[in-house]
């Protein structure tokens, strides 16, 4: 199956807080994934990194084979 979304070593730090630490994920065509965790685990930060709302400190986001890391959300 084709990989639609790939997250490679995505990280984000806010001062002394490591919100997202080297996340790796592949979502293939016709596949469903869930991101779960307690409050403060970095779920919203991860989605903001994927959508381009905030820029990662390291790593990349690849959508349909194109690197979209840091592109604006629109």
N, C-alpha and C positions, 0 to 999 in steps of 0.2 A: 504494500500500500504506500501511497505517496505521503511524505511528511509535509503537513501544511504549516505547522508552527514548530520551531525549534528554539529552545532557550539554552545557551551555552555559557556556563560559569558566570551567571548574572549575580552581581553584588552591588549593594548600596549601603553606605554608612552615613549616619547623621551624627556628626561629632563623635562622641564615644560609644554610640549605639550602632551595632551591626544589625541593620534591619533585615537584609537579605544577604545570604552568604553562599556564594558559588552554586546557585540553583541550576540544575540541568533538567530539561524536560523535552520530550518529543510528543506531538499530537499528530496522529496520522489521519488521513481521510476516513470519515465514517467512524471515528473513535471518540469516546467521551471520557474526559478526565475530570477529577474533582480535586480542589485544593482545600485542605482542611487543616485546622489547628486552633489553638486557644487564642484569646484576645492578646494582641501584641506580638503575634508570631511572625508578622510580615506579609500576610496575605494581600492586604490592600496595597502595600508598597510594591509587591510583585506585580499586581495588575496595573498599577500606575507606571511601572517600568515597561511592561509589555506594550501598553497603549501609547507610550511616549509622553505621558503627563510629566514624568520626571526622568532625568537622564541617569543611567547607571554609572557607578564608579569603575566597573569593569564588566566584561562579558558582552554578549550580543544576543539580539533577537532576530531571528530569520523567519520571514513569512513567505510562503510559496517560493522558496529559494532565493529571496531577496533580503539583504541585510537592512532592517528597518530601525536599527538601534538609534535611539535619540531623535528620530523624526518626530515632528509635531503630531499631536493626536488627530488633527483633522486630515 
